[in-house]
């Protein structure tokens, strides 16, 4: 039985992508990109199909922006925008079902510790045994280091484990 669930955060546990797009839109405006040139759907598609890093590179090049300034400005907006993100419908029930079936939930995300704060703020803190966030010294997924760390630390049976979301 699969009952050891490893969860990605963005777009899996919480609907953060609209907030991330808003943050990116505000960032481009702060950096003097004319609002008429900003295509939120294109930003969303780039973030989902590629990555936030690709969005930085693509839009930085397209508009001749300094990448360091782009990232600094974006992350300032992102913290504020993502703070209001809400859980995906039905997540609470799935988290509880894993626990009720003798299993556990683990967080494995590229997001920083803000993810753990959002879990706590929304009543999910006690439904997670452990978490790996971007604030820890692991290479980014899909490299397996962070996943293996959690599996080894908690003696998880790989046959009972599943990663939900993420790349």
C-alpha positions in Angstrom: 0.0 0.0 0.0 1.3 3.4 -0.9 1.0 5.6 2.2 4.3 7.5 2.3 3.6 10.7 0.4 6.3 13.2 -0.7 4.7 16.5 -1.7 5.8 19.3 -3.9 4.4 22.7 -2.7 3.7 25.1 -5.6 0.7 24.1 -7.6 0.4 20.8 -5.7 -0.4 21.6 -2.1 -1.0 25.4 -2.6 -2.3 27.4 -5.6 0.8 29.7 -5.7 1.2 30.1 -9.5 -1.3 33.0 -9.8 0.6 34.8 -7.0 3.9 34.1 -8.7 2.6 35.5 -12.0 1.3 38.6 -10.2 4.7 39.0 -8.5 6.5 38.7 -11.8 4.1 41.2 -13.5 4.7 43.7 -10.7 8.5 43.1 -11.0 8.5 43.9 -14.7 6.4 47.0 -14.1 8.9 48.1 -11.3 11.7 47.7 -13.8 10.0 50.0 -16.3 8.6 47.4 -18.7 5.4 48.9 -20.2 2.4 47.0 -18.9 1.1 46.6 -22.5 4.2 44.3 -23.2 3.5 42.0 -20.2 1.7 38.8 -21.0 0.6 37.1 -17.8 -0.4 33.9 -19.7 3.1 33.7 -21.3 4.7 34.2 -17.9 2.5 31.4 -16.4 3.3 29.1 -19.2 7.0 29.7 -18.9 7.0 29.1 -15.2 4.9 25.9 -15.5 6.5 24.3 -18.6 10.0 25.4 -17.8 10.9 27.1 -14.5 11.1 30.4 -12.7 14.8 30.5 -13.6 13.8 30.2 -17.3 11.4 33.1 -16.8 14.2 35.2 -15.3 16.5 34.4 -18.2 13.9 34.8 -20.9 12.3 38.1 -19.7 15.6 39.5 -18.6 17.0 39.0 -22.2 13.8 40.1 -23.9 13.6 43.4 -22.0 17.4 44.0 -21.4 17.0 43.7 -17.6 19.8 43.2 -15.1 19.2 39.6 -13.8 20.3 40.4 -10.2 17.9 43.3 -10.0 15.1 41.2 -11.6 15.5 38.5 -9.1 15.8 40.8 -6.1 12.7 42.7 -7.1 10.7 39.5 -7.9 11.5 37.8 -4.6 10.4 41.0 -2.7 7.1 40.8 -4.4 6.7 37.1 -4.3 6.9 36.9 -0.5 4.0 39.3 -0.2 1.9 37.8 -3.0 2.4 34.1 -2.0 1.6 34.8 1.6 -2.1 34.9 0.6 -2.0 31.6 -1.3 -4.6 29.0 -0.4 -4.4 25.2 -0.3 -5.6 23.2 -3.4 -9.1 21.9 -2.8 -9.1 18.4 -1.3 -5.5 18.4 -0.1 -6.4 18.3 3.6 -8.4 15.1 3.1 -5.6 13.4 1.2 -3.0 14.4 3.8 -5.2 12.9 6.5 -6.0 9.8 4.5 -2.2 9.0 4.3 -2.0 9.3 8.1 -5.2 7.3 8.7 -3.7 4.5 6.6 -0.6 4.4 8.8 1.5 6.5 6.5 3.1 9.9 6.6 3.5 13.1 4.5 6.8 14.8 3.7 7.3 18.2 2.0 10.0 18.4 -0.7 10.0 21.8 -2.4 12.1 24.4 -4.2 10.3 27.1 -2.2 12.0 28.5 0.9 10.8 28.1 4.5 7.8 30.3 3.6 6.2 26.9 2.5 6.4 25.6 6.0 4.9 28.8 7.4 2.0 28.6 4.9 1.4 24.9 6.0 1.4 26.0 9.6 -0.9 29.0 8.9 -3.4 26.8 7.2 -3.4 24.1 9.9 -1.3 21.5 8.1 1.9 21.7 10.2 1.1 18.5 12.2 0.3 16.6 9.0 3.9 16.6 7.9 6.6 14.5 9.5 9.5 16.5 7.9 10.3 18.9 5.1 13.1 19.8 2.7 13.0 23.4 1.4 15.3 25.6 -0.7 16.8 26.9 2.6 18.6 23.5 2.9 21.8 22.7 1.1 20.5 20.2 -1.4 20.7 20.4 -5.2 17.4 21.1 -7.0 15.0 18.4 -8.1 15.0 16.3 -10.1 18.4 15.3 -8.5 17.3 12.8 -5.9 19.5 14.0 -3.0 16.8 15.7 -1.0 14.3 12.8 -1.6 16.9 10.2 -0.6 17.7 12.3 2.5 14.1 12.1 3.7 13.7 8.4 2.8 16.9 7.5 4.6 16.3 9.7 7.6 12.8 8.2 8.2 13.5 4.7 7.0 10.7 4.9 4.4 9.9 1.8 2.4 10.4 2.9 -1.2 7.6 0.5 -2.3 5.1 2.4 -0.1 6.3 5.8 -1.3 5.1 8.2 -4.0 6.1 11.8 -5.0 3.2 14.0 -5.8 3.9 17.0 -8.0 7.3 18.5 -8.6 9.9 17.9 -11.2 
